[in-house]
């Protein structure tokens, strides 16, 4: 029996296709897929209107109670306040009372001034900022086109964001892991800004272009060791300082729950991307693999989002354990690690391979499970 595809719940609009930074690890601009060069710099209102209608049609066709709209880029704030407001209003207006539209925005933070914060607050948009730790750690990769670091500019913006007036806007940090940085220094630098959550991201790489420290045949687990140091610091804190998404999700799945993010657990992926030109595409992270990897041939002017659900590549991300690489299906930690992100499995002949981070994921999941089992055993004995 063939299972019907699940409806989409997250719609990522690339409202601006350029960035005012030149981060050296950016998968959009520095990796295999360079199609961004030929796309419009910014999304037009005509494309926004078509995307909004398609989202509304999808909501009504599937009876969806709530969807997430993510404003993304490039750097979405380059689109300007009027365009940000227009995008939010267009989608919410098209969907109407049929569903709740939760809106978030991912930004490098350099343009997040007080007027932008006030606008986002009034629109009910939550903001995630990219911050890689303290000044030295952050500025190693996240520099402007002039080569200068950006930490000081972002830290100044955070003084507004972490204050009581705009606290409701603050969703948390995205931090890309660099194993050269001290993990505890990075964690404590981030926690110092009182973020609601931190999302530690493994740098994108695959078997053809491995990430730093993850060459073919390497048996070391530097990324696991880095994250384990933070896990022990975070998990052992006397009070909860922040959420850490990868740890929260692993714990939830290990205890029998379902993951809410791709890359942990076996929950189906239910997101789609609309590029600045209106193209409907699979995950933009696929830009790290090969030219056109995310292309579907669909467009919001002519195609419903249901058409994407019928594509093999999109449907495969909803298959759970059946969609794992063949080598992963007998692994004892597969239900928790979920095989990692699909983009990290790529090799010359496709994606049917374990993650380039397989050894790290195995070690990290094992450590988290051991801590949980130890604590649960202690609790049962003391009750």
C-alpha positions in Angstrom: 0.0 0.0 0.0 1.4 3.4 -1.0 1.1 6.1 1.6 -0.3 9.4 0.5 2.2 12.3 1.0 1.8 14.5 4.0 0.8 18.1 3.6 3.5 20.9 3.9 3.6 22.8 7.1 6.6 25.2 6.6 7.0 27.6 3.7 10.3 29.3 3.3 10.3 32.5 1.2 13.6 33.7 -0.1 12.6 37.4 0.0 16.1 38.6 -0.8 18.7 36.6 -2.8 21.8 38.5 -1.8 23.6 39.1 1.5 25.6 42.0 3.0 28.1 39.5 4.6 30.6 37.2 3.0 30.7 34.2 5.4 33.2 31.7 4.1 31.1 28.6 4.9 27.8 29.8 3.4 26.2 27.0 1.5 24.2 29.4 -0.7 27.1 31.4 -2.1 30.3 29.4 -1.6 29.3 25.8 -2.5 28.3 23.8 -5.6 25.0 25.4 -6.7 25.7 28.9 -8.0 22.2 29.5 -9.6 21.7 32.4 -7.2 23.8 34.5 -9.6 21.0 34.4 -12.3 18.0 34.9 -10.0 16.4 38.3 -9.1 18.1 40.1 -6.2 14.7 40.4 -4.4 11.3 38.7 -4.6 8.7 40.8 -6.3 5.3 41.5 -4.9 3.8 39.6 -7.8 5.7 36.5 -6.7 4.7 37.0 -3.1 1.1 37.2 -4.1 1.3 34.0 -6.1 3.1 32.2 -3.2 0.5 33.5 -0.7 -2.4 32.2 -2.9 -0.6 28.8 -3.2 -0.1 28.6 0.6 -3.8 29.4 1.1 -4.9 26.8 -1.4 -2.7 24.2 0.3 -4.1 25.1 3.7 -7.7 24.7 2.5 -7.1 21.6 0.5 -5.6 19.8 3.5 -7.5 21.4 6.4 -4.2 22.5 8.0 -4.8 24.3 11.3 -1.4 26.0 11.5 1.6 26.7 9.1 5.0 28.4 9.5 6.1 31.1 7.2 9.9 31.6 7.2 11.4 34.8 5.7 14.8 33.9 4.5 17.6 34.8 2.1 20.4 35.8 1.6 19.7 38.4 4.2 15.9 39.0 4.3 16.2 42.4 5.9 17.8 43.7 2.8 14.3 43.5 1.3 13.4 46.5 3.5 10.6 47.0 6.1 7.9 47.6 3.5 8.5 44.3 1.7 8.8 42.4 5.0 5.4 43.8 6.1 3.9 43.1 2.7 5.0 39.4 2.7 3.5 38.8 6.2 0.3 40.6 5.3 -0.1 38.9 1.9 0.2 35.4 3.4 -1.9 36.0 6.4 -4.5 37.8 4.3 -4.7 35.0 1.8 -5.0 32.3 4.4 -7.5 34.3 6.5 -9.2 32.5 9.3 -8.5 29.0 7.8 -5.2 28.6 9.7 -2.8 30.3 12.0 0.3 31.6 10.2 3.3 31.7 12.5 6.1 33.8 11.0 9.8 33.7 11.7 12.8 35.4 10.1 16.4 34.3 10.0 19.0 37.1 9.9 22.6 37.9 10.4 21.5 40.7 12.7 23.6 43.5 11.3 20.5 45.4 10.0 18.3 44.7 12.9 17.9 48.3 14.2 15.1 49.6 16.5 12.6 50.5 13.7 13.0 46.9 12.3 12.5 45.5 15.7 9.4 47.6 16.3 8.0 46.4 13.0 8.7 42.8 13.6 7.2 43.1 17.1 4.0 44.6 15.7 3.8 41.9 13.1 4.3 39.1 15.6 7.5 37.8 13.8 10.0 35.9 15.8 13.7 36.4 14.9 16.6 34.0 14.9 20.1 35.4 14.6 23.3 33.8 13.4 26.0 34.1 16.0 29.0 31.7 16.3 30.1 32.6 19.8 32.3 35.4 21.1 34.1 37.9 19.0 37.1 35.8 17.9 35.0 32.7 17.2 32.3 34.6 15.3 34.6 36.9 13.3 36.7 33.9 12.0 34.0 33.2 9.4 31.3 35.8 9.6 32.8 38.8 7.9 31.6 41.6 5.7 32.5 42.0 2.0 35.3 44.4 3.3 36.8 41.5 5.3 36.0 43.1 8.6 34.4 41.1 11.4 30.8 41.6 12.3 30.5 40.6 16.0 30.5 44.1 17.4 27.7 45.2 15.1 25.6 42.3 16.1 26.3 42.6 19.8 25.1 46.2 19.7 21.8 45.0 18.1 21.4 42.3 20.7 21.2 44.9 23.5 17.9 45.9 22.1 16.7 42.4 21.3 17.4 41.0 24.7 15.7 43.9 26.5 12.1 43.6 27.9 10.6 45.8 25.1 11.5 43.4 22.2 12.1 40.2 24.1 9.1 38.5 22.6 10.7 38.9 19.1 13.8 36.9 20.1 13.6 33.3 19.0 17.3 32.4 19.6 20.7 31.8 17.9 21.9 29.8 15.0 25.5 28.8 15.7 27.7 27.0 13.1 30.1 24.6 14.8 33.8 25.2 14.3 35.8 22.6 16.2 38.8 25.0 16.5 36.7 27.1 18.9 36.5 26.2 22.6 33.0 24.7 22.9 32.4 26.0 26.5 33.6 29.5 25.6 31.2 29.5 22.6 28.2 28.2 24.7 28.8 30.7 27.5 29.2 33.6 25.1 25.8 32.8 23.5 24.1 32.2 26.9 25.3 35.6 28.0 22.7 37.2 25.7 19.9 35.1 27.4 18.6 33.5 24.2 15.4 31.4 24.4 17.2 28.7 22.3 20.4 27.9 20.5 20.7 25.8 17.4 24.1 24.3 16.8 24.6 23.6 13.1 27.1 21.2 11.7 28.9 22.9 8.7 27.6 21.6 5.5 29.8 19.0 3.7 29.5 15.6 2.1 31.6 12.7 1.0 32.9 14.6 -2.1 33.6 17.8 -0.1 34.0 16.7 3.5 33.7 19.3 6.3 36.9 20.2 8.3 38.1 17.2 10.3 35.9 14.6 8.6 38.0 13.1 5.8 37.2 9.7 4.4 38.3 6.9 6.7 38.8 9.2 9.7 37.8 7.4 12.9 38.0 10.4 15.2 34.8 12.1 16.3 35.7 15.7 16.8 32.2 17.1 16.3 30.7 14.7 18.8 33.4 15.6 21.3 32.7 19.3 20.8 29.0 18.9 21.2 29.3 16.5 24.1 31.3 19.1 26.0 28.4 21.6 25.6 25.8 18.9 26.3 27.4 18.1 29.7 27.7 21.8 30.6 24.1 22.5 29.5 22.5 19.3 30.9 24.4 19.6 34.2 23.5 23.2 34.9 21.5 23.7 38.1 18.9 25.7 36.2 17.9 25.6 32.6 19.8 28.4 30.9 18.4 28.0 27.4 17.0 25.4 25.0 19.5 23.6 22.7 17.5 22.3 19.9 19.7 19.3 18.9 19.9 18.1 22.5 16.2 18.8 23.3 15.2 16.9 20.1 17.5 13.9 20.8 16.2 13.6 24.4 12.6 13.8 23.2 13.1 11.1 20.6 15.1 8.9 23.0 12.2 9.1 25.5 9.7 8.0 22.9 8.6 11.3 21.4 8.8 12.6 17.8 11.3 15.1 16.5 10.2 18.4 15.1 13.3 19.1 13.0 14.9 17.4 10.1 18.3 15.8 11.0 17.1 14.3 14.3 14.7 11.4 14.5 12.5 10.0 11.7 9.7 12.5 11.5 8.7 13.4 7.9 10.1 16.6 6.4 7.2 19.0 5.6 8.9 22.1 4.2 9.3 23.7 0.8 11.2 26.7 -0.5 10.1 29.5 -2.8 13.1 31.3 -4.5 13.2 35.0 -5.4 12.1 34.2 -9.0 9.1 32.1 -7.7 10.7 28.7 -8.4 9.4 26.1 -6.0 12.4 24.1 -4.7 13.4 21.4 -2.3 15.6 22.2 0.7 18.0 25.1 0.0 20.7 23.1 1.9 21.0 21.0 -1.2 23.0 23.8 -2.7 26.0 22.3 -0.9 25.9 19.1 -3.1 25.6 19.9 -6.8 24.2 22.4 -9.3 20.4 22.3 -9.4 20.1 19.7 -6.7 17.0 21.4 -5.2 15.3 22.2 -8.5 11.8 20.8 -9.1 10.8 22.6 -12.3 7.7 24.0 -10.5 6.8 27.7 -10.1 4.2 29.5 -7.9 2.7 31.2 -10.9 1.5 27.9 -12.4 1.9 25.0 -10.0 0.2 24.1 -6.7 2.4 23.0 -3.8 0.7 19.5 -4.0 2.7 19.1 -7.2 5.9 19.1 -5.2 4.6 16.4 -2.9 4.4 14.0 -5.9 8.1 14.4 -6.7 10.3 11.4 -5.6 13.0 13.6 -3.9 10.4 15.4 -1.8 8.4 12.3 -1.0 11.5 10.4 0.1 12.1 12.9 2.9 8.7 11.7 4.4 9.4 8.0 4.4 10.9 7.8 7.9 13.0 4.6 8.4 12.2 3.4 4.9 13.9 6.5 3.5 17.2 6.0 5.3 20.3 4.9 3.4 20.5 1.1 3.2 23.6 1.0 5.5 21.7 2.9 8.2 18.6 0.7 8.5 20.1 -1.8 11.0 21.9 0.8 13.1 20.9 0.9 16.8 20.7 4.7 17.0 18.9 5.3 13.7 15.6 6.2 15.4 17.3 9.1 17.3 19.9 10.3 14.7 17.6 9.8 11.8 20.6 9.4 9.5 21.5 13.0 10.0 20.6 15.6 7.3 20.2 14.2 3.8 22.6 16.7 2.3 25.4 15.2 4.4 24.9 11.8 2.8 25.8 12.9 -0.7 28.5 11.1 -2.7 29.3 10.9 -6.5 26.5 8.3 -7.0 23.8 10.0 -4.9 22.5 10.1 -1.4 22.2 6.4 -0.4 25.1 6.7 2.1 25.5 7.3 5.8 26.1 10.9 6.8 29.6 12.2 6.5 29.1 12.9 10.3 27.9 9.3 11.0 30.6 8.5 13.6 30.0 11.8 15.3 26.2 11.3 15.4 26.7 7.7 16.8 29.0 8.9 19.6 26.8 11.9 20.5 23.5 9.9 20.6 25.3 7.2 22.7 26.4 9.8 25.2 23.0 11.5 25.5 21.4 8.1 26.0 23.9 7.1 28.7 23.2 10.3 30.6 19.5 9.8 30.4 19.6 6.1 31.4 21.9 6.9 34.4 19.6 9.6 35.7 16.4 7.7 35.1 17.9 4.7 37.0 18.9 6.9 39.8 15.5 8.4 40.0 13.8 5.0 40.1 16.0 3.8 42.9 15.4 6.9 45.0 11.6 6.8 44.6 
